[in-house]
């Protein structure tokens, strides 16, 4: 896995976490003024993600309500 910093057409930056196969695993919701700022945010994610409990230890149920 690796973090990639992308610049959009408006000149803003976001980070992406890609798997070994190149598929996106996560993306920043926020955009940043500089590649450096996006890289700092990615570093925080990298540092803190290890302290997140595994899903089997602390499951979260997400449901979608489909109008109909």
N, C-alpha and C positions, 0 to 999 in steps of 0.2 A: 504494500500500500504506500501511497505517497500523497502529499498535498500539492495541488496545482493552483496557481494564482492566475485568474483570467481578468482581462479588461473588457468592459462592454462598450457599446457604441457611444455611450454618454461620457466615457472616460473614467467610469467608476470601476472598482475592483472587487472581486469576490474570490473566496477560496472554495476548492472542491477537494474531497477526499476520494481518490480513485483506487480501485482494487488492482491486483496484479494483472488482471485481464483488461484493464483500462476502463472498466465500467464505473460510473459514478456511484459511490456509496453514501455520500453526504455532501451537502452544499451549504454555504453560509446564507442565512436569510437576509442578513444585512449586507449592504454594499459599503465600500470604504473609499476614502479620498485618494489613497495611495496603495501601491503594491506592498509597501512596508507595513502599513496599518493592517492590511488583509493578512499578511504573513504573521504579524503579531497575534491576531485573532486566531489563526490556525494553530499557532504554538500553544495558546491557552487551551484550545480543544484537545490537542495532543497530550498536554500535560494532565488535564483534568479527567479525560475520558476513562482512565484506568481506575478512578475512584467510583465510577458509576456501577451500581449493582447489576449483575447479570439478570436477564429477563426471568429466568427460572427462580431467582431469589426474591425478586420484587416485580411481579408481573403487572403490566399496564394494559388494560383493555381499551381499545380505541374502536368506536363504532361510528358508522356513517348512517345518517338518517336520510333516506332517499324520498323526496316528495313524490306523492303518487296517489 
